[in-house]
């Protein structure tokens, strides 16, 4: 089904697989990407305006309704494809053409333009020597507001925390995020002790990361907040 543009704000998400064309395991990455996009499309169907679709060999995109849990979607894709690095551009804006529900192709508007700008910014920033590296970027007409600048700064800090994780810390932290349970439950799932879970969470700054993640998730559910 195709809906006409309605003047609402949407969140377009473009993902760019970093260096995937040179990866000898590219075919496996493509299969994993196909699988996780199908899972995301089904799990978050009520929040998705256009289903996530692979657009190029190393890119994919989708369009999300206001109120969508954007960071949760990003996290699930990121976890499924790890250790493949991904840049995520989030564009906030309207759509000027009809929207295809079954695929994120053939539609156009400021939301997609802004998402593309965000991905381009991340690519350029990765080449700069004296800059803080990030893997997620927001772009939109209202993103230059203080709220938008704070959101992008927080995303950069979150990227720095993620980059500091050891493999074990990442495993424990992602288990906590995925299950939403207690340290004891995570310990049982991983087959380790609760003190070991706590040690990895503490050294990985999990609770600071979780607080930032939840605050940004809530903010992104209210796209209009960037236009005040």
DRENPA-3360 file (N, C-alpha, C; in nm, 2 decimals, always signed):
BEGIN
1 = XXXXXXXX = +0.08/-0.12/+0.00/+0.00/+0.00/+0.00/+0.09/+0.12/+0.00 ~ +0.04/+0.23/-0.07/+0.11/+0.35/-0.07/+0.03/+0.47/-0.01 ~ +0.09/+0.54/+0.08/+0.02/+0.65/+0.15/+0.08/+0.78/+0.09 ~ -0.01/+0.88/+0.07/+0.05/+1.01/+0.02/+0.12/+1.08/+0.14 ~ +0.21/+1.17/+0.10/+0.27/+1.24/+0.21/+0.17/+1.32/+0.28 ~ +0.19/+1.33/+0.42/+0.09/+1.40/+0.50/+0.14/+1.52/+0.58 ~ +0.26/+1.56/+0.55/+0.32/+1.67/+0.62/+0.37/+1.65/+0.76 ~ +0.37/+1.52/+0.81/+0.42/+1.49/+0.94/+0.57/+1.47/+0.94;
9 = XXXXXXXX = +0.63/+1.48/+1.05/+0.77/+1.45/+1.07/+0.79/+1.30/+1.07 ~ +0.89/+1.25/+1.00/+0.93/+1.11/+1.00/+1.08/+1.10/+1.04 ~ +1.12/+0.98/+1.08/+1.26/+0.96/+1.10/+1.31/+0.86/+1.00 ~ +1.39/+0.90/+0.90/+1.46/+0.81/+0.81/+1.59/+0.76/+0.86 ~ +1.61/+0.64/+0.84/+1.74/+0.58/+0.89/+1.81/+0.51/+0.78 ~ +1.94/+0.56/+0.76/+2.02/+0.50/+0.65/+2.14/+0.43/+0.73 ~ +2.17/+0.31/+0.69/+2.28/+0.24/+0.75/+2.39/+0.21/+0.65 ~ +2.51/+0.24/+0.68/+2.63/+0.22/+0.59/+2.72/+0.12/+0.65;
17 = XXXXXXXX = +2.74/+0.00/+0.58/+2.84/-0.10/+0.63/+2.98/-0.05/+0.60 ~ +3.06/-0.02/+0.70/+3.19/+0.03/+0.68/+3.29/-0.07/+0.62 ~ +3.34/-0.05/+0.51/+3.44/-0.13/+0.45/+3.40/-0.27/+0.41 ~ +3.27/-0.29/+0.40/+3.22/-0.43/+0.37/+3.26/-0.48/+0.24 ~ +3.28/-0.40/+0.14/+3.32/-0.44/+0.01/+3.45/-0.51/+0.00 ~ +3.54/-0.47/+0.10/+3.67/-0.53/+0.11/+3.68/-0.65/+0.20 ~ +3.56/-0.68/+0.27/+3.56/-0.79/+0.37/+3.54/-0.92/+0.30 ~ +3.63/-1.02/+0.32/+3.62/-1.15/+0.25/+3.50/-1.23/+0.30;
25 = XXXXXXXX = +3.44/-1.19/+0.41/+3.32/-1.25/+0.46/+3.19/-1.18/+0.42 ~ +3.20/-1.10/+0.31/+3.09/-1.01/+0.27/+2.96/-1.09/+0.25 ~ +2.96/-1.21/+0.19/+2.84/-1.28/+0.16/+2.77/-1.32/+0.29 ~ +2.85/-1.36/+0.39/+2.78/-1.39/+0.52/+2.72/-1.27/+0.58 ~ +2.79/-1.15/+0.57/+2.74/-1.03/+0.63/+2.60/-0.99/+0.56 ~ +2.60/-1.01/+0.43/+2.47/-0.98/+0.35/+2.36/-1.07/+0.40 ~ +2.39/-1.20/+0.43/+2.29/-1.29/+0.48/+2.24/-1.25/+0.62 ~ +2.34/-1.21/+0.70/+2.30/-1.16/+0.84/+2.22/-1.04/+0.83;
33 = XXXXXXXX = +2.25/-0.95/+0.74/+2.18/-0.82/+0.72/+2.04/-0.85/+0.67 ~ +2.02/-0.94/+0.58/+1.89/-0.97/+0.53/+1.80/-1.02/+0.65 ~ +1.86/-1.11/+0.73/+1.79/-1.17/+0.84/+1.75/-1.07/+0.94 ~ +1.84/-0.99/+0.98/+1.81/-0.89/+1.09/+1.71/-0.79/+1.04 ~ +1.72/-0.74/+0.92/+1.62/-0.65/+0.87/+1.48/-0.71/+0.87 ~ +1.47/-0.83/+0.83/+1.34/-0.90/+0.83/+1.29/-0.91/+0.98 ~ +1.37/-0.94/+1.07/+1.33/-0.94/+1.21/+1.29/-0.81/+1.26 ~ +1.36/-0.70/+1.23/+1.33/-0.57/+1.27/+1.20/-0.52/+1.21;
41 = XXXXXXXX = +1.18/-0.55/+1.08/+1.06/-0.51/+1.01/+0.93/-0.58/+1.07 ~ +0.95/-0.70/+1.12/+0.84/-0.77/+1.18/+0.81/-0.73/+1.32 ~ +0.92/-0.72/+1.40/+0.91/-0.68/+1.54/+0.86/-0.54/+1.56 ~ +0.90/-0.45/+1.48/+0.86/-0.31/+1.49/+0.77/-0.26/+1.38 ~ +0.69/-0.35/+1.33/+0.60/-0.32/+1.21/+0.51/-0.20/+1.24 ~ +0.46/-0.18/+1.36/+0.37/-0.07/+1.39/+0.44/+0.06/+1.39 ~ +0.57/+0.06/+1.41/+0.65/+0.18/+1.41/+0.72/+0.22/+1.28 ~ +0.70/+0.13/+1.18/+0.77/+0.15/+1.06/+0.68/+0.19/+0.95;
49 = XXXXXXXX = +0.71/+0.31/+0.88/+0.63/+0.36/+0.77/+0.67/+0.29/+0.64 ~ +0.80/+0.27/+0.62/+0.85/+0.19/+0.50/+0.95/+0.09/+0.55 ~ +0.93/-0.03/+0.52/+1.01/-0.14/+0.57/+1.16/-0.13/+0.53 ~ +1.25/-0.16/+0.62/+1.39/-0.15/+0.59/+1.43/-0.24/+0.48 ~ +1.51/-0.18/+0.39/+1.54/-0.24/+0.26/+1.69/-0.22/+0.23 ~ +1.75/-0.32/+0.17/+1.89/-0.30/+0.12/+1.88/-0.23/-0.01 ~ +1.95/-0.11/-0.01/+1.94/-0.02/-0.13/+2.06/-0.04/-0.22 ~ +2.18/-0.06/-0.16/+2.31/-0.08/-0.23/+2.37/-0.20/-0.16;
57 = XXXXXXXX = +2.48/-0.25/-0.22/+2.54/-0.37/-0.16/+2.58/-0.35/-0.01 ~ +2.62/-0.22/+0.02/+2.66/-0.19/+0.16/+2.58/-0.09/+0.23 ~ +2.46/-0.07/+0.19/+2.37/+0.03/+0.25/+2.23/-0.03/+0.26 ~ +2.15/+0.02/+0.36/+2.01/-0.01/+0.38/+1.94/+0.11/+0.43 ~ +1.81/+0.12/+0.42/+1.74/+0.23/+0.47/+1.59/+0.19/+0.51 ~ +1.53/+0.27/+0.59/+1.39/+0.25/+0.63/+1.34/+0.38/+0.68 ~ +1.21/+0.39/+0.69/+1.14/+0.51/+0.74/+1.05/+0.48/+0.85 ~ +1.06/+0.56/+0.96/+0.99/+0.53/+1.09/+0.90/+0.64/+1.12;
65 = XXXXXXXX = +0.78/+0.60/+1.18/+0.68/+0.69/+1.23/+0.73/+0.77/+1.35 ~ +0.67/+0.88/+1.38/+0.69/+0.95/+1.51/+0.66/+0.85/+1.62 ~ +0.74/+0.86/+1.73/+0.72/+0.77/+1.84/+0.79/+0.63/+1.83 ~ +0.87/+0.61/+1.72/+0.94/+0.48/+1.70/+1.06/+0.47/+1.79 ~ +1.09/+0.35/+1.84/+1.21/+0.33/+1.92/+1.33/+0.32/+1.83 ~ +1.38/+0.43/+1.78/+1.49/+0.43/+1.68/+1.62/+0.37/+1.73 ~ +1.66/+0.41/+1.85/+1.78/+0.35/+1.91/+1.78/+0.20/+1.93 ~ +1.66/+0.15/+1.97/+1.64/+0.01/+1.99/+1.66/-0.07/+1.86;
73 = XXXXXXXX = +1.61/-0.01/+1.75/+1.62/-0.07/+1.62/+1.77/-0.07/+1.58 ~ +1.84/+0.04/+1.60/+1.98/+0.05/+1.57/+2.06/-0.05/+1.65 ~ +2.03/-0.06/+1.77/+2.10/-0.16/+1.86/+2.09/-0.30/+1.81 ~ +1.97/-0.34/+1.77/+1.94/-0.48/+1.73/+2.02/-0.51/+1.60 ~ +2.02/-0.41/+1.51/+2.10/-0.43/+1.39/+2.25/-0.44/+1.42 ~ +2.29/-0.35/+1.50/+2.43/-0.34/+1.54/+2.48/-0.47/+1.60 ~ +2.40/-0.52/+1.70/+2.44/-0.64/+1.77/+2.44/-0.76/+1.67 ~ +2.34/-0.77/+1.58/+2.33/-0.89/+1.49/+2.45/-0.89/+1.39;
81 = XXXXXXXX = +2.50/-0.78/+1.36/+2.61/-0.77/+1.26/+2.75/-0.76/+1.32 ~ +2.76/-0.74/+1.45/+2.89/-0.73/+1.51/+2.98/-0.85/+1.47 ~ +3.11/-0.82/+1.44/+3.19/-0.70/+1.46/+3.19/-0.61/+1.34 ~ +3.10/-0.63/+1.24/+3.09/-0.53/+1.13/+3.06/-0.39/+1.18 ~ +3.14/-0.30/+1.14/+3.11/-0.16/+1.18/+3.00/-0.10/+1.09 ~ +2.91/-0.02/+1.15/+2.80/+0.04/+1.07/+2.79/+0.19/+1.11 ~ +2.77/+0.27/+1.01/+2.74/+0.41/+1.04/+2.59/+0.43/+1.02 ~ +2.53/+0.50/+1.11/+2.38/+0.52/+1.11/+2.35/+0.67/+1.10;
89 = XXXXXXXX = +2.28/+0.71/+0.99/+2.24/+0.84/+0.98/+2.09/+0.85/+1.00 ~ +2.04/+0.94/+1.09/+1.90/+0.95/+1.12/+1.86/+1.09/+1.07 ~ +1.76/+1.09/+0.98/+1.72/+1.22/+0.93/+1.57/+1.25/+0.97 ~ +1.55/+1.36/+1.03/+1.42/+1.40/+1.08/+1.36/+1.51/+0.98 ~ +1.25/+1.48/+0.93/+1.18/+1.57/+0.84/+1.06/+1.51/+0.78 ~ +1.00/+1.59/+0.68/+0.88/+1.55/+0.61/+0.91/+1.46/+0.49 ~ +0.81/+1.40/+0.44/+0.82/+1.33/+0.31/+0.74/+1.40/+0.21 ~ +0.79/+1.42/+0.09/+0.73/+1.50/-0.01/+0.66/+1.41/-0.12;
97 = XXXXXXXX = +0.69/+1.28/-0.12/+0.62/+1.19/-0.22/+0.55/+1.09/-0.14 ~ +0.48/+1.00/-0.22/+0.41/+0.89/-0.16/+0.50/+0.80/-0.09 ~ +0.46/+0.73/+0.01/+0.54/+0.64/+0.09/+0.50/+0.50/+0.06 ~ +0.60/+0.41/+0.03/+0.57/+0.27/+0.01/+0.59/+0.19/+0.14 ~ +0.49/+0.13/+0.18/+0.50/+0.06/+0.31/+0.59/-0.06/+0.30 ~ +0.58/-0.13/+0.18/+0.65/-0.26/+0.17/+0.80/-0.25/+0.14 ~ +0.85/-0.13/+0.11/+0.99/-0.12/+0.08/+1.03/+0.03/+0.09 ~ +1.15/+0.06/+0.13/+1.20/+0.19/+0.15/+1.27/+0.24/+0.02;
105 = XXXXXXXX = +1.20/+0.23/-0.09/+1.25/+0.27/-0.22/+1.14/+0.35/-0.29 ~ +1.19/+0.44/-0.38/+1.09/+0.52/-0.46/+1.03/+0.63/-0.39 ~ +1.06/+0.66/-0.27/+1.00/+0.78/-0.20/+1.11/+0.88/-0.17 ~ +1.07/+1.01/-0.15/+1.17/+1.11/-0.14/+1.12/+1.22/-0.04 ~ +1.21/+1.29/+0.01/+1.17/+1.40/+0.10/+1.28/+1.44/+0.19 ~ +1.27/+1.55/+0.27/+1.37/+1.60/+0.36/+1.42/+1.50/+0.46 ~ +1.34/+1.41/+0.50/+1.38/+1.31/+0.60/+1.50/+1.22/+0.54 ~ +1.48/+1.18/+0.42/+1.59/+1.10/+0.36/+1.71/+1.18/+0.32;
113 = XXXXXXXX = +1.69/+1.31/+0.28/+1.80/+1.40/+0.25/+1.88/+1.42/+0.37 ~ +1.82/+1.44/+0.49/+1.89/+1.46/+0.61/+1.96/+1.34/+0.66 ~ +1.90/+1.22/+0.64/+1.97/+1.10/+0.68/+2.10/+1.08/+0.60 ~ +2.09/+1.11/+0.47/+2.21/+1.10/+0.38/+2.31/+1.20/+0.42 ~ +2.27/+1.32/+0.46/+2.37/+1.42/+0.51/+2.44/+1.37/+0.64 ~ +2.36/+1.30/+0.72/+2.42/+1.25/+0.85/+2.53/+1.14/+0.82 ~ +2.50/+1.05/+0.72/+2.60/+0.95/+0.69/+2.72/+1.01/+0.63 ~ +2.70/+1.11/+0.54/+2.81/+1.18/+0.48/+2.90/+1.25/+0.58;
121 = XXXXXXXX = +2.84/+1.31/+0.68/+2.91/+1.38/+0.79/+2.99/+1.27/+0.86 ~ +2.94/+1.16/+0.89/+3.01/+1.05/+0.97/+3.13/+1.01/+0.89 ~ +3.11/+0.99/+0.76/+3.22/+0.95/+0.67/+3.34/+1.05/+0.67 ~ +3.30/+1.18/+0.66/+3.40/+1.28/+0.65/+3.47/+1.30/+0.79 ~ +3.39/+1.28/+0.90/+3.44/+1.30/+1.03/+3.54/+1.19/+1.06 ~ +3.52/+1.07/+1.01/+3.61/+0.95/+1.03/+3.75/+0.98/+0.98 ~ +3.76/+1.07/+0.88/+3.89/+1.10/+0.82/+3.96/+1.21/+0.89 ~ +3.89/+1.28/+0.98/+3.96/+1.39/+1.05/+4.04/+1.34/+1.16;
129 = XXXXXXXX = +4.16/+1.39/+1.18/+4.25/+1.35/+1.29/+4.21/+1.40/+1.42 ~ +4.17/+1.53/+1.43/+4.14/+1.60/+1.55/+3.99/+1.61/+1.57 ~ +3.92/+1.50/+1.59/+3.78/+1.50/+1.60/+3.73/+1.38/+1.68 ~ +3.62/+1.40/+1.75/+3.56/+1.28/+1.82/+3.49/+1.19/+1.73 ~ +3.51/+1.07/+1.73/+3.45/+0.97/+1.64/+3.31/+0.93/+1.69 ~ +3.22/+0.91/+1.59/+3.09/+0.87/+1.63/+3.04/+0.77/+1.52 ~ +2.94/+0.69/+1.55/+2.88/+0.60/+1.46/+2.73/+0.62/+1.43 ~ +2.67/+0.72/+1.50/+2.53/+0.75/+1.48/+2.52/+0.91/+1.48;
137 = XXXXXXXX = +2.45/+0.96/+1.38/+2.44/+1.11/+1.37/+2.30/+1.14/+1.34 ~ +2.25/+1.25/+1.40/+2.12/+1.31/+1.37/+2.13/+1.43/+1.28 ~ +2.04/+1.44/+1.19/+2.03/+1.56/+1.10/+1.89/+1.60/+1.08 ~ +1.86/+1.72/+1.07/+1.73/+1.77/+1.05/+1.73/+1.92/+1.06 ~ +1.62/+1.99/+1.02/+1.61/+2.13/+1.02/+1.63/+2.18/+1.16 ~ +1.57/+2.11/+1.26/+1.58/+2.15/+1.40/+1.70/+2.10/+1.48 ~ +1.79/+2.02/+1.41/+1.90/+1.96/+1.49/+2.00/+2.06/+1.53 ~ +2.00/+2.18/+1.47/+2.10/+2.28/+1.51/+2.05/+2.35/+1.64;
145 = XXXXXXXX = +1.94/+2.31/+1.69/+1.89/+2.37/+1.82/+1.98/+2.31/+1.93 ~ +1.98/+2.37/+2.05/+2.06/+2.32/+2.16/+2.02/+2.17/+2.19 ~ +1.90/+2.14/+2.18/+1.86/+2.00/+2.20/+1.92/+1.90/+2.10 ~ +1.92/+1.94/+1.97/+1.99/+1.86/+1.87/+2.14/+1.85/+1.89 ~ +2.20/+1.96/+1.93/+2.35/+1.95/+1.95/+2.38/+1.86/+2.07 ~ +2.30/+1.87/+2.17/+2.32/+1.79/+2.29/+2.30/+1.64/+2.26 ~ +2.20/+1.61/+2.17/+2.17/+1.47/+2.13/+2.29/+1.42/+2.06 ~ +2.35/+1.49/+1.96/+2.46/+1.44/+1.89/+2.59/+1.43/+1.97;
153 = XXXXXXXX = +2.60/+1.52/+2.07/+2.72/+1.51/+2.16/+2.71/+1.38/+2.24 ~ +2.58/+1.35/+2.29/+2.56/+1.23/+2.37/+2.59/+1.11/+2.29 ~ +2.55/+1.11/+2.16/+2.57/+0.99/+2.08/+2.72/+0.97/+2.06 ~ +2.80/+1.08/+2.05/+2.94/+1.07/+2.04/+3.01/+1.01/+2.16 ~ +2.96/+1.05/+2.28/+3.01/+1.00/+2.41/+2.97/+0.85/+2.42 ~ +2.85/+0.81/+2.37/+2.81/+0.67/+2.38/+2.90/+0.59/+2.29 ~ +2.94/+0.64/+2.17/+3.03/+0.57/+2.08/+3.16/+0.55/+2.15 ~ +3.21/+0.65/+2.22/+3.34/+0.63/+2.29/+3.33/+0.53/+2.40;
161 = XXXXXXXX = +3.22/+0.52/+2.47/+3.20/+0.41/+2.57/+3.20/+0.28/+2.50 ~ +3.13/+0.26/+2.39/+3.12/+0.13/+2.32/+3.26/+0.09/+2.27 ~ +3.34/+0.18/+2.22/+3.47/+0.15/+2.17/+3.56/+0.10/+2.28 ~ +3.53/+0.14/+2.40/+3.62/+0.10/+2.51/+3.59/-0.04/+2.56 ~ +3.48/-0.10/+2.52/+3.44/-0.23/+2.58/+3.54/-0.34/+2.53 ~ +3.57/-0.43/+2.62/+3.63/-0.56/+2.58/+3.52/-0.65/+2.52 ~ +3.56/-0.76/+2.46/+3.46/-0.85/+2.41/+3.37/-0.91/+2.52 ~ +3.43/-0.94/+2.63/+3.35/-0.99/+2.75/+3.26/-0.88/+2.80;
169 = XXXXXXXX = +3.30/-0.76/+2.81/+3.21/-0.66/+2.86/+3.10/-0.64/+2.77 ~ +3.13/-0.64/+2.64/+3.02/-0.62/+2.54/+2.92/-0.74/+2.55 ~ +2.96/-0.86/+2.57/+2.87/-0.97/+2.58/+2.78/-0.96/+2.70 ~ +2.84/-0.92/+2.81/+2.76/-0.90/+2.93/+2.66/-0.78/+2.92 ~ +2.71/-0.67/+2.87/+2.63/-0.55/+2.86/+2.51/-0.58/+2.76 ~ +2.54/-0.64/+2.64/+2.43/-0.67/+2.55/+2.33/-0.77/+2.60 ~ +2.38/-0.86/+2.68/+2.29/-0.96/+2.75/+2.19/-0.88/+2.84 ~ +2.24/-0.79/+2.92/+2.16/-0.71/+3.01/+2.06/-0.62/+2.92;
177 = XXXXXXXX = +2.11/-0.56/+2.82/+2.02/-0.48/+2.74/+1.91/-0.56/+2.67 ~ +1.95/-0.68/+2.62/+1.86/-0.77/+2.55/+1.75/-0.82/+2.64 ~ +1.79/-0.87/+2.76/+1.69/-0.94/+2.85/+1.62/-0.84/+2.94 ~ +1.68/-0.73/+2.96/+1.62/-0.63/+3.06/+1.60/-0.69/+3.20 ~ +1.68/-0.79/+3.23/+1.67/-0.85/+3.36/+1.77/-0.80/+3.46 ~ +1.79/-0.88/+3.56/+1.88/-0.85/+3.67/+2.02/-0.90/+3.64 ~ +2.11/-0.86/+3.73/+2.25/-0.92/+3.71/+2.25/-1.07/+3.74 ~ +2.17/-1.12/+3.83/+2.16/-1.26/+3.86/+2.11/-1.34/+3.73;
185 = XXXXXXXX = +2.01/-1.28/+3.67/+1.95/-1.34/+3.55/+2.05/-1.34/+3.44 ~ +2.13/-1.23/+3.42/+2.23/-1.23/+3.32/+2.34/-1.33/+3.35 ~ +2.37/-1.35/+3.48/+2.48/-1.44/+3.51/+2.43/-1.59/+3.48 ~ +2.30/-1.62/+3.51/+2.25/-1.75/+3.48/+2.25/-1.78/+3.33 ~ +2.22/-1.67/+3.25/+2.21/-1.69/+3.10/+2.35/-1.71/+3.05 ~ +2.45/-1.64/+3.10/+2.59/-1.65/+3.05/+2.67/-1.76/+3.11 ~ +2.62/-1.82/+3.22/+2.69/-1.92/+3.29/+2.81/-1.87/+3.37 ~ +2.80/-1.75/+3.43/+2.90/-1.69/+3.51/+2.84/-1.65/+3.64;
193 = XXXXXXXX = +2.93/-1.60/+3.73/+2.88/-1.55/+3.86/+2.82/-1.41/+3.85 ~ +2.73/-1.38/+3.95/+2.68/-1.24/+3.96/+2.79/-1.14/+3.98 ~ +2.89/-1.16/+4.07/+3.00/-1.07/+4.08/+3.08/-1.04/+3.95 ~ +3.09/-1.15/+3.87/+3.16/-1.13/+3.74/+3.08/-1.04/+3.65 ~ +2.94/-1.06/+3.65/+2.86/-0.97/+3.57/+2.87/-0.83/+3.62 ~ +2.87/-0.81/+3.75/+2.88/-0.67/+3.80/+3.02/-0.61/+3.76 ~ +3.12/-0.68/+3.77/+3.26/-0.63/+3.74/+3.26/-0.58/+3.59 ~ +3.20/-0.66/+3.50/+3.20/-0.62/+3.36/+3.11/-0.51/+3.34;
201 = XXXXXXXX = +3.00/-0.50/+3.40/+2.91/-0.38/+3.39/+2.98/-0.26/+3.44 ~ +3.04/-0.27/+3.55/+3.11/-0.15/+3.61/+3.22/-0.10/+3.53 ~ +3.31/-0.19/+3.49/+3.42/-0.15/+3.41/+3.38/-0.10/+3.27 ~ +3.27/-0.15/+3.22/+3.22/-0.10/+3.09/+3.13/+0.02/+3.10 ~ +3.12/+0.08/+3.22/+3.03/+0.20/+3.24/+2.89/+0.17/+3.18 ~ +2.84/+0.05/+3.21/+2.71/+0.02/+3.16/+2.60/+0.11/+3.21 ~ +2.59/+0.14/+3.33/+2.48/+0.22/+3.38/+2.48/+0.36/+3.33 ~ +2.59/+0.42/+3.31/+2.60/+0.55/+3.25/+2.55/+0.54/+3.10;
209 = XXXXXXXX = +2.60/+0.43/+3.03/+2.56/+0.41/+2.89/+2.41/+0.39/+2.88 ~ +2.35/+0.31/+2.97/+2.21/+0.28/+2.97/+2.13/+0.40/+2.99 ~ +2.17/+0.49/+3.09/+2.10/+0.61/+3.12/+2.09/+0.70/+2.99 ~ +2.21/+0.71/+2.93/+2.21/+0.79/+2.80/+2.13/+0.73/+2.69 ~ +2.13/+0.60/+2.68/+2.05/+0.53/+2.58/+1.90/+0.56/+2.60 ~ +1.86/+0.54/+2.72/+1.72/+0.55/+2.75/+1.67/+0.70/+2.73 ~ +1.75/+0.79/+2.78/+1.72/+0.93/+2.76/+1.71/+0.97/+2.62 ~ +1.80/+0.93/+2.53/+1.80/+0.96/+2.39/+1.68/+0.89/+2.32;
217 = XXXXXXXX = +1.65/+0.77/+2.36/+1.54/+0.69/+2.30/+1.41/+0.77/+2.33 ~ +1.39/+0.82/+2.45/+1.27/+0.89/+2.48/+1.27/+1.02/+2.40 ~ +1.38/+1.09/+2.39/+1.38/+1.22/+2.31/+1.35/+1.19/+2.17 ~ +1.40/+1.09/+2.11/+1.38/+1.06/+1.97/+1.24/+1.02/+1.94 ~ +1.17/+0.97/+2.04/+1.03/+0.94/+2.02/+0.94/+1.06/+2.00 ~ +1.00/+1.18/+2.04/+0.93/+1.31/+2.03/+1.00/+1.39/+1.93 ~ +0.98/+1.37/+1.80/+1.06/+1.44/+1.70/+1.04/+1.59/+1.70 ~ +0.93/+1.63/+1.74/+0.91/+1.78/+1.75/+0.99/+1.85/+1.85;
225 = XXXX = +1.05/+1.77/+1.94/+1.14/+1.83/+2.05/+1.26/+1.91/+1.99 ~ +1.30/+1.87/+1.87/+1.41/+1.93/+1.81/+1.38/+2.07/+1.74 ~ +1.25/+2.10/+1.74/+1.20/+2.22/+1.67/+1.16/+2.33/+1.77 ~ +1.21/+2.32/+1.89/+1.17/+2.42/+1.99/+1.29/+2.51/+2.02;
% end
